[in-house]
Amino acid sequence: MSVLKYGNTTISPTPVVTIERQLVGSPDGAMQGLRETWRLAGEVFGANPGAIATAYQALETAFAVAGSDLVLYADDGVTVRHSLIGSQTLNGVKVTRPISFPKGEGAELATLRSWSVELSAVKLLAGAPSATAWGEVTTALSTDAQGQVRITVSGRYQGPGAAAAAAAAKVSGKLIENEDVRTNADTQEVSFTYQYTDASAGRTCISWVETVAIEDALSEFVWRRPLGQSPIQQSTVLGIARAVQSGEAVGRSSYVNPAALLYSSANLKSKRVTRRSPRLTKGGTATEYPISWEYVFEFAATPSTLYPGVPPT
């Protein structure tokens, strides 16, 4: 899990972090800076209302101080993924929307407290873009429930160099999902949206579901009607017990290994593993490799209950 720090305070649990970037400057000339806005949304938990209050009051104290550095680290707490360093900005890091508590229903203030805050700063550009194009570009990052990191770059440029500026806004080294570029030759305006998946920052296994179904060994029986009497039940033989282990998974850039056998191979009656074709992205790269499996076991007596395994990371 990523680690987020504001100044000397580690924000835990790590909230959802959304980063938006916009070029700033004269619309009739070169852009001078880049406004970067961080929107944080998270929850604090506690064993009782008092502990919850202590947790969110600590957040209020931390974000009451403007100008601290804001850094998002990787899982190791050392590698920097994104940062807003006050010394590298025009006027320091500002809290543009103070910490708020947008929810009040359900378990709020009983077991948890939801919160949000917005911080922003302007970074100076090392070199202004071509004066032949002006406009703006926004980069948004989001993480879905399966851990996929998605990047959306959108914006608009106008002027003789608009097409070149729009092309320069593309992100290299990422898996492109969609690309939408619209050009108006009369106004020399180009609007664009690029959508990517950051495979390097996401999980290898996008989704994983496994089920274990057990059929008990039960005595088979028949109904017999003796002459002049009511039917009676008579047991015959003991039925076979079965267990079915099945599941499916989707790998990001290749097929993941199917689940290992939960029961001994000596009881294995059938084994089937199916791999389906992956999806092709806009950039012509294969992604989302689906695989499914089904193992059938037979036993003389009802087997012990085993539970599905955990997915790979």
ABEGO torsion letter per residue (X at the ends): XBBBBBEABBBOBBBBBBBBBBBBEBAABBBABBBBBBBBBBBBBBABAAAAAAAAAAAAAAAABBGBBBBBBBAAGABBABBBBAAABAAEBBBABBBBBABABEABGAABBBBBBBBBBBBBBABBBBAABBEBBBBBBBBBAAGBBBBBBBEBBBEAAAAAAAAAABBBGBBBABBBBBBBAAAGBBBBBBBBBBAAABBABABBBBBBBBBBBBBBBBBBBBBGBBBBBBBBBBBBBBBBBBBBBBBAABBBBBBBBABBAAABABBBBBBBBBBBBAAGBBBGBBBBBBBBBBBABBBBBBBBBBBBX
